Amino acid sequence: MTIKIVRIDDRLIHGQIVQGWLKTIDVDKILIVSDEVANDEMQQVLLSMAVPSSIKLIIKNIKDACYEITNEVYENDNLMILFSNPQDIVKMIDNGIKFQSINIGGMHYAHGKKQLLANLSVDKSDVTAFLKLISCGIELETRALPQDDRYNAVTDIQKEAEILGIK
């Protein structure tokens, strides 16, 4: 299995993914890992309509995704793994899955969140999850599209953790 990109994007599949990333990186499968989406048939149908026919969309809950990755179900695949939030990635890591780098593509502003960067708004739960990822040595880079400059968000997240009193 070759993981081409692990991305957090609260919209999951949209124009940036289809027109930007999929035209630049070589993937044959997109794996969406989300308990919520895995239990929402309508959302699954809508997401599948946005994916080019040459790419297989797989939607799994966290438990099943961990099992399949651990058991090398995707051994011969080039994967894009999409999450809607950092908390789900922490759950994967807690179940033994390892990631080296995570692209934060879009965590948009909503009530109760603070905008740290153009494409990164967080609440206390998000910051706590990101601190766990940082403690695991995972790179957290932000960019919307592959041609954008990579920006390391670790310092911004650590500063917000200090403001919130999270250690």
N, C-alpha and C positions, 0 to 999 in steps of 0.2 A: 504494500500500500504506500502510495506517495501522497502525502497531504500537501497540496499546492498552496492552500491558504485556509486559515481558520479565521473567521470574521464574525464580529458582533455587529449586527445591524437590526434595529428593532422593526424595520420594514421587511426583513428577510430578502425576498426576491423582488427586484424592481429594476428600473432602467440602468442604474449604476452597475448592477450585477450583470445584467444581460448584455448591455452595450459596451460597458467598460471592461469588467474583469474577465468575462467569458471569451471575449475577443482577444484577450492578451495572454491568458494562462491556459494551458492545455489540461482540461478536466473532462472526464467522461461521466462523472457522477457528482451530483450535489446532495450532500447529506444535511438535512435540517434536523437539529437535535432540539426538541422542545416537547415537554409533556403536554403543554397547552395545545399546540398545533396537532400533535399526534391524536388528540381526542376531539378534534374539530374537523369533521368531514368537509364542511363548506370551505373552510380556510385551505384545506388540502387541495380541493378542486381549483380554487382561485390561484393558488401558488403554482400548481402544475400547468395552468394555462399560460403562465409567464415564461416558462422554461423552453428553450429551443428543443425541437424533437430529437436532435442529435445527442442530447444530454439526458441522462436518466435522473429523475428526482426521487430521492428516498427520504421519507419522513419517519423518524423514530423517536420514541420517548427516551429519556436519559438511560434508563436501565437497559433497554434493548440495544441502544447505540453502544454502550459500554461493552455489553456481551459480544456484539458483532465485531467491534474493533479488536477486542482482546482475542477473539477466536479467528482473526484474520479473514473475515468474510470479504473484506475489500482488498485482499492481498494483491490483486493484479490491477487495481484501479488507481486512477488519478482523481483525487477527491478535493472538492471545496466543501468545507464544513461550516455551516451557518448556525449561529446562535442569536437569540434576540436579547440576551442579557448576560452579564458576567457570572451571575449566580449559578447558572446551568453549567458553565465551564468548571466552576469550583466543584460541583457535584461529580463531574466526569473525572476530575483529578483525584478527588477523594476515593474514586473507584478504580484508581490505578492507571488512568489514561494520561499520557504525557504529551504536552505541547511545548514547542520552543518559542513560538511567536504568535501573537494574536493581533490581528488588524481590527482596530476599532473604527468601523466605517460609519456608523450612525446610531447614536443614542440621543434622541431628540428631546428638546425641552418639553416638560409637562409639569403640571402643578406638583409642587413638593420637590422639584429637582432644581439644581443650580447649574447654570451653563459654565463649564470650565474652558471649553474650546468650541470652535464653530460647529463641530459635529459630535460633541461630547457633553452631555448634561447628566448629572449624577445626583443620587440621594445617598443617605448614609449606608444603606444596604449595598448599593453599587460600589461605594468606596471600600467598604469592608471586603467585598469579594475581590476587588482589584488588588487590595493589599495582600490577600492570600496568593493571588497569581504572581505578584511581584516577589513574595517570599519564596516561591517555587522557582525563581530565576527565569520567569517567562517574560519575553520582550512584549511590551504593549506599545504598538505603533499606530498612529492615526493617519489615515488618508482616505479620501472618498474613492479615488480612482487610482489605478496602478501607476499612471504617469505623474501623479502628484508627489511632492517631496514627502518622504517618511518623516514623521515627527514622533519622538519618544515622549509618551504621556506620563511616564513614571513620576517625574518631579511634580507635575501639576496635581496628580492624584495624591502624592505624599503630602503636599502643601494643604490640600483640602482635608486630608485625614487629620492633620494637626489642628486646623480650624475647628473641625468637628469633635476633636478630642478622642479620636480613634487611634489605638496603638496596634 
